[in-house]
Amino acid sequence: MTDQNQRNKATALTLWSALDRAPAEAVPLLDHVQHWQGPAPIGVQTSGADVVTALFAPLRDAVPNLRRQTHIFMAGTSSANENGQGDGASWVAGTGNYTGRAVQSVFGIPATGHDLRVRWGEFLRFDNQGRITHAQTIWDFVDWFDQIGLPVLPKPRGAAHVYPAPTAYDGVLTDPGDDKASADTMQLGRGLIFGGLNSFDTTDLSSMGMARFFHPNVKWYGPGGIGACLSLSEFETLHQKPWLVAFPDRKVMHLESLFAEDRMLAASGPRGVVGTHGGTYLGHAATGAPIEVSGLDFWLRTDGQFTENWVFVDMVHLFEQMGVDLFARMRDQL
């Protein structure tokens, strides 16, 4: 699969270059797109032209000096099913920041004269001919709102606006990863996702065994509204416990992708976590509503544990299911 992964990486880089330079030039690269999950409220697009028109052209028009920073770039073959059967799809994933200054409103977000640093995450699925057929994109709108002085959620428990590249700046894997390292990363990742994250006994966080998977000084970079947790203790106290109180029956399932390259692991899914809003979350009382969490994750393995974790949650979509329109909250402050 090495040659196929490298071919897909080259296509992804060509696509992103076109989207950044002149989005309309990217349409021919997307002529086999069937389903592209954009961030709420943009939502699903079903053709390359619609992807460009709905997502990337408006962003480029509003931020003419838009620049893409890529912190992680990787490819692999997915093993996203809990039973380890089936799947086998080819994926490329990346994340980083967009920087620039908006000169006009976009997606209903006003241009305020602020220099922006908006986090992006994107997963691209390829068929056997190397054509993009499915994708998922999340932009951190909640953090964007906060940057321009229009916060829509309480102050994060974790550190705000902390979204760095991997500590050693080694997350951009333009060359093929080591197969043995990739296998070790996948083994650890499947244990974390289908073991630790799904094993809460509803009373004691230690039942999840996160200390087996996360280093004591793990850096966990959560989305706007949650913030970064800079140790395992902070992760459990500032994010994991409030999350489990709010969604006590949540379970990781329906992942679209889970793949590793060298020491990096990546996972995606518009319905990657399902559960019930059973407790107060970020100031919003329990509604009893069923929820599906659209998310993207990247992990870095060092020896036998994960030492960094970059986490995207489509918070606009999550709160929409709980009856809260975060874009309306933003507009109400104008």
KEDREN-617389 format. One record per residue (C-alpha): x negated, y, z negated; residue in three letters; residue number from 1. Coordinates in nm, 2 decimals. Layout:
! residues N
PT     xx     yy     zz type seq
PT      X      Y      Z  Ala NUM
...
END
This chain:
! residues 334
PT     xx     yy     zz type seq
PT   0.00   0.00   0.00  Met   1
PT  -0.30   0.23  -0.02  Thr   2
PT  -0.28   0.34   0.34  Asp   3
PT   0.09   0.40   0.32  Gln   4
PT   0.05   0.60   0.00  Asn   5
PT  -0.22   0.82   0.16  Gln   6
PT  -0.01   0.87   0.47  Arg   7
PT   0.29   0.98   0.26  Asn   8
PT   0.07   1.21   0.06  Lys   9
PT  -0.04   1.38   0.38  Ala  10
PT   0.32   1.43   0.49  Thr  11
PT   0.42   1.57   0.15  Ala  12
PT   0.13   1.82   0.16  Leu  13
PT   0.23   1.92   0.52  Thr  14
PT   0.59   1.96   0.41  Leu  15
PT   0.51   2.18   0.11  Trp  16
PT   0.27   2.40   0.32  Ser  17
PT   0.55   2.46   0.57  Ala  18
PT   0.81   2.53   0.29  Leu  19
PT   0.57   2.78   0.13  Asp  20
PT   0.47   2.95   0.46  Arg  21
PT   0.80   2.95   0.67  Ala  22
PT   1.07   2.72   0.54  Pro  23
PT   1.24   2.68   0.87  Ala  24
PT   0.93   2.51   1.01  Glu  25
PT   0.98   2.23   0.76  Ala  26
PT   1.32   2.12   0.91  Val  27
PT   1.17   1.87   1.16  Pro  28
PT   0.98   1.70   0.88  Leu  29
PT   1.32   1.64   0.71  Leu  30
PT   1.52   1.50   1.00  Asp  31
PT   1.58   1.16   0.82  His  32
PT   1.69   1.31   0.49  Val  33
PT   2.00   1.14   0.35  Gln  34
PT   2.02   1.27   0.00  His  35
PT   1.83   1.55  -0.17  Trp  36
PT   1.92   1.62  -0.53  Gln  37
PT   1.86   1.99  -0.60  Gly  38
PT   1.88   2.16  -0.94  Pro  39
PT   2.22   2.27  -1.06  Ala  40
PT   2.40   2.47  -0.95  Pro  41
PT   2.26   2.41  -0.60  Ile  42
PT   2.32   2.04  -0.61  Gly  43
PT   2.31   1.77  -0.34  Val  44
PT   2.21   1.84   0.02  Gln  45
PT   2.25   1.58   0.29  Thr  46
PT   2.04   1.72   0.58  Ser  47
PT   1.70   1.88   0.62  Gly  48
PT   1.85   2.20   0.75  Ala  49
PT   2.08   2.22   0.44  Asp  50
PT   1.78   2.15   0.21  Val  51
PT   1.59   2.45   0.36  Val  52
PT   1.90   2.68   0.37  Thr  53
PT   2.02   2.60   0.02  Ala  54
PT   1.69   2.58  -0.17  Leu  55
PT   1.37   2.69  -0.01  Phe  56
PT   1.46   2.97   0.23  Ala  57
PT   1.64   3.18  -0.03  Pro  58
PT   1.35   3.14  -0.28  Leu  59
PT   1.10   3.24  -0.02  Arg  60
PT   1.31   3.54   0.10  Asp  61
PT   1.35   3.66  -0.26  Ala  62
PT   0.99   3.61  -0.36  Val  63
PT   0.78   3.71  -0.05  Pro  64
PT   0.45   3.67  -0.24  Asn  65
PT   0.55   3.32  -0.36  Leu  66
PT   0.25   3.10  -0.43  Arg  67
PT   0.26   2.73  -0.52  Arg  68
PT   0.03   2.59  -0.79  Gln  69
PT   0.00   2.21  -0.79  Thr  70
PT  -0.10   2.05  -1.12  His  71
PT  -0.01   1.69  -1.05  Ile  72
PT   0.01   1.51  -0.72  Phe  73
PT   0.04   1.13  -0.69  Met  74
PT   0.20   0.85  -0.50  Ala  75
PT   0.30   0.49  -0.56  Gly  76
PT   0.54   0.20  -0.52  Thr  77
PT   0.84   0.21  -0.76  Ser  78
PT   0.94  -0.05  -1.02  Ser  79
PT   1.23   0.13  -1.17  Ala  80
PT   1.46  -0.15  -1.28  Asn  81
PT   1.45  -0.27  -1.64  Glu  82
PT   1.44  -0.64  -1.53  Asn  83
PT   1.14  -0.57  -1.30  Gly  84
PT   1.32  -0.70  -0.99  Gln  85
PT   1.39  -0.53  -0.66  Gly  86
PT   1.31  -0.17  -0.58  Asp  87
PT   0.96  -0.14  -0.42  Gly  88
PT   1.03   0.20  -0.26  Ala  89
PT   0.74   0.44  -0.18  Ser  90
PT   0.73   0.78  -0.35  Trp  91
PT   0.52   1.09  -0.37  Val  92
PT   0.56   1.33  -0.67  Ala  93
PT   0.42   1.66  -0.77  Gly  94
PT   0.46   1.94  -1.02  Thr  95
PT   0.32   2.28  -1.10  Gly  96
PT   0.42   2.65  -1.10  Asn  97
PT   0.56   2.89  -0.85  Tyr  98
PT   0.42   3.24  -0.91  Thr  99
PT   0.53   3.57  -0.76  Gly 100
PT   0.77   3.86  -0.81  Arg 101
PT   1.13   3.86  -0.69  Ala 102
PT   1.23   4.17  -0.48  Val 103
PT   1.59   4.06  -0.44  Gln 104
PT   1.84   3.84  -0.63  Ser 105
PT   1.84   3.47  -0.56  Val 106
PT   2.08   3.20  -0.67  Phe 107
PT   2.26   3.48  -0.86  Gly 108
PT   1.94   3.56  -1.06  Ile 109
PT   1.86   3.93  -1.05  Pro 110
PT   1.52   4.07  -0.94  Ala 111
PT   1.39   4.25  -1.25  Thr 112
PT   1.04   4.34  -1.15  Gly 113
PT   0.88   4.07  -1.37  His 114
PT   0.59   3.86  -1.26  Asp 115
PT   0.73   3.50  -1.26  Leu 116
PT   0.58   3.17  -1.33  Arg 117
PT   0.85   2.92  -1.25  Val 118
PT   0.79   2.55  -1.30  Arg 119
PT   0.87   2.31  -1.02  Trp 120
PT   0.89   1.93  -1.00  Gly 121
PT   0.97   1.73  -0.69  Glu 122
PT   0.99   1.36  -0.60  Phe 123
PT   1.00   1.24  -0.24  Leu 124
PT   1.10   0.90  -0.12  Arg 125
PT   0.97   0.76   0.21  Phe 126
PT   1.09   0.48   0.43  Asp 127
PT   0.85   0.22   0.59  Asn 128
PT   0.79   0.46   0.89  Gln 129
PT   0.67   0.73   0.66  Gly 130
PT   0.98   0.95   0.68  Arg 131
PT   1.14   1.13   0.39  Ile 132
PT   1.49   1.00   0.31  Thr 133
PT   1.56   1.10  -0.05  His 134
PT   1.43   1.35  -0.29  Ala 135
PT   1.49   1.52  -0.62  Gln 136
PT   1.38   1.88  -0.71  Thr 137
PT   1.42   2.05  -1.05  Ile 138
PT   1.33   2.42  -1.11  Trp 139
PT   1.32   2.54  -1.47  Asp 140
PT   1.59   2.80  -1.44  Phe 141
PT   1.63   2.83  -1.82  Val 142
PT   1.27   2.93  -1.86  Asp 143
PT   1.31   3.17  -1.56  Trp 144
PT   1.60   3.34  -1.74  Phe 145
PT   1.39   3.37  -2.06  Asp 146
PT   1.10   3.53  -1.87  Gln 147
PT   1.32   3.81  -1.73  Ile 148
PT   1.48   3.88  -2.07  Gly 149
PT   1.81   3.70  -2.02  Leu 150
PT   1.79   3.40  -2.25  Pro 151
PT   2.08   3.16  -2.24  Val 152
PT   1.98   2.92  -2.52  Leu 153
PT   1.85   2.97  -2.87  Pro 154
PT   1.48   3.02  -2.92  Lys 155
PT   1.31   2.69  -2.85  Pro 156
PT   1.19   2.48  -3.14  Arg 157
PT   0.88   2.41  -2.95  Gly 158
PT   0.63   2.65  -2.80  Ala 159
PT   0.78   2.85  -2.51  Ala 160
PT   0.63   2.88  -2.16  His 161
PT   0.36   2.61  -2.22  Val 162
PT   0.33   2.41  -1.89  Tyr 163
PT  -0.04   2.36  -1.82  Pro 164
PT  -0.22   2.13  -1.58  Ala 165
PT  -0.37   1.81  -1.72  Pro 166
PT  -0.64   1.89  -1.97  Thr 167
PT  -0.93   1.77  -1.74  Ala 168
PT  -0.76   1.91  -1.43  Tyr 169
PT  -0.76   1.56  -1.28  Asp 170
PT  -0.39   1.51  -1.20  Gly 171
PT  -0.41   1.60  -0.83  Val 172
PT  -0.48   1.26  -0.68  Leu 173
PT  -0.56   1.33  -0.32  Thr 174
PT  -0.78   1.02  -0.30  Asp 175
PT  -0.64   0.67  -0.38  Pro 176
PT  -0.62   0.58  -0.74  Gly 177
PT  -0.78   0.27  -0.89  Asp 178
PT  -0.55  -0.03  -0.87  Asp 179
PT  -0.65  -0.18  -1.21  Lys 180
PT  -0.59   0.16  -1.38  Ala 181
PT  -0.26   0.19  -1.20  Ser 182
PT  -0.14  -0.15  -1.32  Ala 183
PT  -0.25  -0.07  -1.68  Asp 184
PT  -0.06   0.26  -1.66  Thr 185
PT   0.25   0.10  -1.53  Met 186
PT   0.25  -0.17  -1.80  Gln 187
PT   0.22   0.10  -2.07  Leu 188
PT   0.49   0.30  -1.90  Gly 189
PT   0.74   0.02  -1.87  Arg 190
PT   0.69  -0.06  -2.24  Gly 191
PT   0.75   0.30  -2.34  Leu 192
PT   1.06   0.35  -2.12  Ile 193
PT   1.24   0.02  -2.14  Phe 194
PT   1.11  -0.06  -2.49  Gly 195
PT   1.03   0.23  -2.71  Gly 196
PT   1.28   0.49  -2.57  Leu 197
PT   1.57   0.24  -2.57  Asn 198
PT   1.50   0.08  -2.91  Ser 199
PT   1.63   0.34  -3.16  Phe 200
PT   1.81   0.17  -3.45  Asp 201
PT   2.02   0.49  -3.52  Thr 202
PT   1.85   0.54  -3.87  Thr 203
PT   1.47   0.55  -3.84  Asp 204
PT   1.26   0.71  -3.57  Leu 205
PT   0.98   0.45  -3.65  Ser 206
PT   1.21   0.18  -3.50  Ser 207
PT   1.12   0.33  -3.16  Met 208
PT   0.75   0.26  -3.21  Gly 209
PT   0.64   0.58  -3.04  Met 210
PT   0.31   0.57  -3.22  Ala 211
PT   0.22   0.27  -3.00  Arg 212
PT   0.26   0.47  -2.68  Phe 213
PT   0.19   0.83  -2.78  Phe 214
PT  -0.15   0.95  -2.91  His 215
PT  -0.12   1.14  -3.25  Pro 216
PT  -0.23   1.45  -3.07  Asn 217
PT  -0.01   1.40  -2.76  Val 218
PT   0.09   1.72  -2.57  Lys 219
PT   0.46   1.70  -2.47  Trp 220
PT   0.56   1.98  -2.24  Tyr 221
PT   0.94   2.01  -2.25  Gly 222
PT   1.17   2.23  -2.04  Pro 223
PT   1.30   2.58  -2.12  Gly 224
PT   1.53   2.56  -2.42  Gly 225
PT   1.32   2.28  -2.58  Ile 226
PT   0.96   2.40  -2.55  Gly 227
PT   0.63   2.22  -2.59  Ala 228
PT   0.54   1.99  -2.88  Cys 229
PT   0.17   1.97  -2.94  Leu 230
PT   0.14   1.65  -3.15  Ser 231
PT   0.34   1.33  -3.20  Leu 232
PT   0.47   1.47  -3.53  Ser 233
PT   0.60   1.79  -3.35  Glu 234
PT   0.75   1.57  -3.08  Phe 235
PT   0.94   1.37  -3.33  Glu 236
PT   1.05   1.66  -3.54  Thr 237
PT   1.11   1.94  -3.29  Leu 238
PT   1.26   1.73  -3.00  His 239
PT   1.32   1.37  -3.06  Gln 240
PT   1.52   1.39  -3.38  Lys 241
PT   1.75   1.67  -3.25  Pro 242
PT   1.80   1.49  -2.92  Trp 243
PT   1.90   1.16  -3.09  Leu 244
PT   2.14   1.35  -3.32  Val 245
PT   2.30   1.51  -3.02  Ala 246
PT   2.31   1.20  -2.80  Phe 247
PT   2.29   0.90  -3.04  Pro 248
PT   2.39   0.64  -2.79  Asp 249
PT   2.17   0.76  -2.51  Arg 250
PT   1.98   0.51  -2.30  Lys 251
PT   1.73   0.53  -2.02  Val 252
PT   1.88   0.37  -1.71  Met 253
PT   1.96   0.43  -1.35  His 254
PT   1.61   0.55  -1.28  Leu 255
PT   1.55   0.61  -0.91  Glu 256
PT   1.17   0.59  -0.93  Ser 257
PT   0.90   0.47  -1.17  Leu 258
PT   0.55   0.44  -1.03  Phe 259
PT   0.19   0.48  -1.13  Ala 260
PT  -0.13   0.59  -0.97  Glu 261
PT  -0.46   0.56  -1.16  Asp 262
PT  -0.39   0.71  -1.51  Arg 263
PT  -0.08   0.90  -1.40  Met 264
PT   0.28   0.77  -1.44  Leu 265
PT   0.59   0.93  -1.28  Ala 266
PT   0.97   0.87  -1.32  Ala 267
PT   1.28   1.04  -1.17  Ser 268
PT   1.65   1.01  -1.17  Gly 269
PT   1.96   1.23  -1.14  Pro 270
PT   2.12   0.99  -1.39  Arg 271
PT   1.81   0.87  -1.56  Gly 272
PT   1.96   0.89  -1.91  Val 273
PT   2.33   0.84  -2.00  Val 274
PT   2.50   0.88  -2.33  Gly 275
PT   2.76   1.08  -2.52  Thr 276
PT   2.74   1.43  -2.66  His 277
PT   2.80   1.32  -3.02  Gly 278
PT   2.62   1.59  -3.22  Gly 279
PT   2.53   1.95  -3.22  Thr 280
PT   2.26   2.04  -2.96  Tyr 281
PT   2.09   2.37  -2.93  Leu 282
PT   2.37   2.54  -3.11  Gly 283
PT   2.65   2.37  -2.91  His 284
PT   2.88   2.15  -3.12  Ala 285
PT   2.96   1.80  -3.02  Ala 286
PT   3.22   1.76  -2.75  Thr 287
PT   3.24   1.38  -2.72  Gly 288
PT   3.18   1.42  -2.35  Ala 289
PT   2.99   1.16  -2.15  Pro 290
PT   2.66   1.30  -2.02  Ile 291
PT   2.41   1.21  -1.75  Glu 292
PT   2.06   1.36  -1.78  Val 293
PT   1.90   1.46  -1.45  Ser 294
PT   1.52   1.45  -1.52  Gly 295
PT   1.17   1.41  -1.40  Leu 296
PT   0.87   1.29  -1.60  Asp 297
PT   0.49   1.27  -1.56  Phe 298
PT   0.26   1.11  -1.81  Trp 299
PT  -0.12   1.09  -1.84  Leu 300
PT  -0.27   0.77  -2.00  Arg 301
PT  -0.60   0.79  -2.18  Thr 302
PT  -0.72   0.44  -2.28  Asp 303
PT  -0.42   0.27  -2.43  Gly 304
PT  -0.19   0.56  -2.50  Gln 305
PT  -0.03   0.85  -2.33  Phe 306
PT  -0.20   1.18  -2.42  Thr 307
PT   0.02   1.42  -2.22  Glu 308
PT   0.38   1.42  -2.09  Asn 309
PT   0.54   1.68  -1.86  Trp 310
PT   0.92   1.67  -1.89  Val 311
PT   1.18   1.82  -1.67  Phe 312
PT   1.55   1.82  -1.77  Val 313
PT   1.81   1.99  -1.56  Asp 314
PT   1.94   2.19  -1.85  Met 315
PT   2.20   2.37  -1.64  Val 316
PT   2.35   2.04  -1.53  His 317
PT   2.33   1.90  -1.89  Leu 318
PT   2.52   2.19  -2.04  Phe 319
PT   2.77   2.20  -1.76  Glu 320
PT   2.88   1.86  -1.87  Gln 321
PT   2.93   2.00  -2.22  Met 322
PT   3.15   2.28  -2.09  Gly 323
PT   2.88   2.55  -2.09  Val 324
PT   2.79   2.75  -1.78  Asp 325
PT   2.43   2.88  -1.84  Leu 326
PT   2.43   3.09  -1.52  Phe 327
PT   2.75   3.26  -1.65  Ala 328
PT   2.57   3.33  -1.98  Arg 329
PT   2.29   3.48  -1.78  Met 330
PT   2.52   3.70  -1.58  Arg 331
PT   2.71   3.81  -1.89  Asp 332
PT   2.40   3.99  -2.01  Gln 333
PT   2.36   4.20  -1.70  Leu 334
END
